[in-house]
Amino acid sequence: MLTILISGGTGLVGRHLSVKLKEKGYRVAVLSRTSNKDIDIPAFAWDIEKNQIDREAIETADCIIHLAGAAIAEKRWTAKRKQLIIDSRVKSGQLIFDKVKENKNKLKVFISASAIGYYGAISTDKIFVETDPPANDFIGETCKLWERSADRFEGLGIRTVKIRTGIVLSKQGGALEKMVATVKMGIGSPLGSGKQYMPWIHIDDLCGIYIKALEDSQMKGVYNAVAPDHKTNMEYVKILARKLKKPLWLPNVPSIAIKIIFGSMSEIILKGSRVSSEKIKASGYKFLFPDLESALTDLVEKK
Ligand SMILES: NC(=O)c1ccc[n+]([C@@H]2O[C@H](COP(=O)([O-])OP(=O)(O)OC[C@H]3O[C@@H](n4cnc5c(N)ncnc54)[C@H](OP(=O)(O)O)[C@@H]3O)[C@@H](O)[C@H]2O)c1
C-alpha cells in the first residue's frame, strides 16, 4: 500500500482528494502548519520560514502531491500578500525538494498544483494549450515560478506532473459556495461584461485527474485540469440561477465597482481565458462532469 503525502492537504481539494485516495486503499498523510498525528489522516508539521518538515513525513512518503499555498482570491493583493502567495507555493516546494533529496527513499512521483492563471486573464477567442507561454502578470509569474520549482524533481529522476487547475466547483466551499449564496440572496449578477470565460472543473474530476497522474506512469509534465465545456461568467450565473430557481433581475455588477473593491485582483474576476482540456482527454481521462449543466445538477440540485 503506497503512502501519499499531500502538502496543504487540509484545504478544499486536499480534503476531498484524501477521502478518494483512502477509498482506493492508499495511506494518506498531510503536511500542515498545524500538526495533528492522532487522526485517521495524520497531519505532519512543517514550517516553511524555518525550513523544517517532520522527517517522518518525507521518510514514509511514496508519492507527494503539493497543494499548499495561501489563497489567491481571499484578500487584496498588497505587496506583502503577493509575496506570501508566491512563497507559500515556491519556497514550500523548494523545502520539500531539499528534504526529498536528503532522504534515501526514492519518491515515485511528485505532482504539483498550478493554475490556469498561468495563461493570464485575457478575454479572446483563443483557446490556451499547455505549450503556450506564461502571461506577463502576477499570477502568470507565480505559476511559472511554482511550476519551475516542481521541475527540479525531474533532476532527481522523479516523475513530475503539474496540474493547471481551473475554478474548482465543490459543495464544500470555494467559488461555487460564494456564487450560490449571492444568487440565493438575489444579488448574484454577472460580473462586469459577463463575457469573460470561467474555466471550471468539478472537484470529483480534479481528484480523478490527480489519481490518474499518480497511477499512470505515462503522465509527465503539464496538464490543464478544466472541463471541456467553455462557459462565460454570464452563462454560468444564468445556469446557476435556473438550478436554484432564483430570478436574475439586477443589472451586471459594473467593472468599476469590482476594481474599487478588489484592486489589482479584479483582473482575474473581470477577464478570463478559454483553456483546452484536449491533452488530459487524450491521456485517457474521461470526465464525469464534462458540461456545466451536469456539474451544477450534481452540486446544487442533488441533496
Ligand atoms: N480551489 C480552486 O478553485 C483552485 C483553482 C486553481 C488552483 N488551485 C490551487 O490548488 C491548490 C489547492 O487548492 P485548495 O482550494 O484546496 O486551497 P485551500 O483550500 O486554500 O487550501 C490550501 C492549503 O494550503 C495551506 N496553506 C495556506 N496558506 C499557507 C501558507 N502561507 N503556507 C503554507 N501553507 C499554506 C493550508 O493548509 P494548513 O492550514 O493545514 O497549513 C491550506 O489548507 C492551491 O495551491 C490552489 O492555488 C485551486
The ligand as a Tripos MOL2 file, in Angstrom:
@<TRIPOS>MOLECULE
LIG
   48    52     1     0     0
SMALL
NO_CHARGES

@<TRIPOS>ATOM
      1 N1         -9.7630   25.8730   -5.4420 N.am      1 LIG1
      2 C1         -9.5820   26.3830   -6.6560 C.2       1 LIG1
      3 O1        -10.5400   26.8590   -7.3230 O.2       1 LIG1
      4 C2         -8.2020   26.3340   -7.2910 C.ar      1 LIG1
      5 C3         -8.0570   26.7500   -8.6300 C.ar      1 LIG1
      6 C4         -6.7820   26.7440   -9.2030 C.ar      1 LIG1
      7 C5         -5.6880   26.3190   -8.4640 C.ar      1 LIG1
      8 N2         -5.8670   25.9240   -7.1640 N.ar      1 LIG1
      9 C6         -4.6830   25.5600   -6.3920 C.3       1 LIG1
     10 O2         -4.8030   24.2390   -5.8880 O.3       1 LIG1
     11 C7         -4.2130   24.1650   -4.5810 C.3       1 LIG1
     12 C8         -5.2470   23.6020   -3.6160 C.3       1 LIG1
     13 O3         -6.4040   24.4260   -3.6650 O.3       1 LIG1
     14 P1         -7.4440   24.4950   -2.4620 P.3       1 LIG1
     15 O4         -8.6630   25.1420   -2.9970 O.co2     1 LIG1
     16 O5         -7.5330   23.1820   -1.7960 O.co2     1 LIG1
     17 O6         -6.7150   25.5350   -1.4930 O.3       1 LIG1
     18 P2         -7.0970   25.8760    0.0370 P.3       1 LIG1
     19 O7         -8.4250   25.3370    0.3990 O.co2     1 LIG1
     20 O8         -6.8670   27.3460    0.2000 O.co2     1 LIG1
     21 O9         -6.0040   25.0470    0.8700 O.3       1 LIG1
     22 C9         -4.6350   25.2460    0.7010 C.3       1 LIG1
     23 C10        -3.8960   24.7380    1.9240 C.3       1 LIG1
     24 O10        -2.5920   25.3360    1.8670 O.3       1 LIG1
     25 C11        -2.1410   25.5840    3.1850 C.3       1 LIG1
     26 N3         -1.6810   26.9770    3.2960 N.ar      1 LIG1
     27 C12        -2.4140   28.1030    3.2800 C.ar      1 LIG1
     28 N4         -1.6210   29.1770    3.4450 N.ar      1 LIG1
     29 C13        -0.3610   28.7010    3.5760 C.ar      1 LIG1
     30 C14         0.9000   29.2950    3.8050 C.ar      1 LIG1
     31 N5          1.0330   30.6270    3.9400 N.pl3     1 LIG1
     32 N6          1.9950   28.4980    3.8710 N.ar      1 LIG1
     33 C15         1.8710   27.1520    3.7490 C.ar      1 LIG1
     34 N7          0.7060   26.5220    3.5700 N.ar      1 LIG1
     35 C16        -0.3940   27.2960    3.4740 C.ar      1 LIG1
     36 C17        -3.2990   25.3780    4.1610 C.3       1 LIG1
     37 O11        -3.0160   24.2150    4.9440 O.3       1 LIG1
     38 P3         -2.6590   24.3300    6.5350 P.3       1 LIG1
     39 O12        -3.5150   25.4210    7.0860 O.co2     1 LIG1
     40 O13        -3.0550   22.9730    7.0550 O.co2     1 LIG1
     41 O14        -1.2030   24.6010    6.6370 O.co2     1 LIG1
     42 C18        -4.4940   25.1370    3.2570 C.3       1 LIG1
     43 O15        -5.3530   24.1290    3.7600 O.3       1 LIG1
     44 C19        -3.7800   25.5830   -4.2070 C.3       1 LIG1
     45 O16        -2.4020   25.7250   -4.4100 O.3       1 LIG1
     46 C20        -4.5560   26.4560   -5.1700 C.3       1 LIG1
     47 O17        -3.9030   27.6660   -5.5070 O.3       1 LIG1
     48 C21        -7.1010   25.9150   -6.5620 C.ar      1 LIG1
@<TRIPOS>BOND
     1     1     2 1
     2     2     3 2
     3     2     4 1
     4     4     5 ar
     5     4    48 ar
     6     5     6 ar
     7     6     7 ar
     8     7     8 ar
     9     8     9 1
    10     8    48 ar
    11     9    10 1
    12     9    46 1
    13    10    11 1
    14    11    12 1
    15    11    44 1
    16    12    13 1
    17    13    14 1
    18    14    15 2
    19    14    16 1
    20    14    17 1
    21    17    18 1
    22    18    19 2
    23    18    20 1
    24    18    21 1
    25    21    22 1
    26    22    23 1
    27    23    24 1
    28    23    42 1
    29    24    25 1
    30    25    26 1
    31    25    36 1
    32    26    27 ar
    33    26    35 ar
    34    27    28 ar
    35    28    29 ar
    36    29    30 ar
    37    29    35 ar
    38    30    31 1
    39    30    32 ar
    40    32    33 ar
    41    33    34 ar
    42    34    35 ar
    43    36    37 1
    44    36    42 1
    45    37    38 1
    46    38    39 2
    47    38    40 1
    48    38    41 1
    49    42    43 1
    50    44    45 1
    51    44    46 1
    52    46    47 1
@<TRIPOS>SUBSTRUCTURE
     1 LIG1         1 GROUP 0 **** ****
